[in-house]
């Protein structure tokens, strides 16, 4: 299959690298030093793959999507609209756009630009990071869920899931993918903002009584939002938030990684969206409100330097 990775960071690099190893024709859209290193040396996948080098097509040109049957949309949520509008003129009418992004509102943005039937949604449960330019590291187990926004194209989606599985990517089809995304967001919003502000790993949050209590208060506020939106969660979803955290104690959240590397954090998708949704629902979320104001200040400091 012809595949383009729109955003060859940690998740995009890992997915695209694994699919390229399987023999698929994969192009990677990237920029900056990361792009330069991949063009010079290839993409290095580390951890379970022991530093395997993936040779492929690495570019900053959006035209690479013109031949793609599948676009893996893996840019940061801060870049969703920009990337979507840049690639829109080149995408084939029968191509699928599969988003693996944090947050629950990227699909809304994409459906304003593309046909709803073209948009597929994915929930990625994985620990991965760009360890250095040209090097993507993945640790521990991973699982991906993929589904459509409509009831059409189920067979095509299942074929994509099969392709992922054949490439060594543990993947399952989901007929309730938006619910899966919200379930993932419970974890993300509980730990990402707090870790970015405190500088703590997941394990350090669990071990510190004050941070642990704050994380529990955050989760309580998010659950309140979810219930008022009438979003159905699976049984024990709330319990799994902290059970899962115990399995990734050494993990640095994506927001903390971005902060440490001086990159824009996904403040809106991992905090602001939920604060604003709570306001629309007339719900009080004092902890999230405080975190949001602190994150905005931290991000403003970054851009002013």
Secondary structure, DSSP 8 states (H G I E B T S, - for coil): -EEEEES-SHHHHHHHHHHHHTT-EEEEE--HHHHHHHHHH-EEEEETTSSEEE--EEES-GGGGGG-SEEEE-S-GGGHHHHHHHHHTT--TT-EEEE--SSS-HHHHHHTTS-GGGEEEEEEEEEEEEEETTEEEEEEEEEEEEEESSSS-HHHHHHHHHHHHHTT--EEE-S-HHHHHHHHHHHHHHHHHHHHHH---HHHHHHSHHHHHHHHHHHHHHHHHHHHTT----TTHHHHHHHHHHHTTT---HHHHHHHTT----HIIIIIHHHHHHHHTT---HHHHHHHHHHHHHHHHHHH-
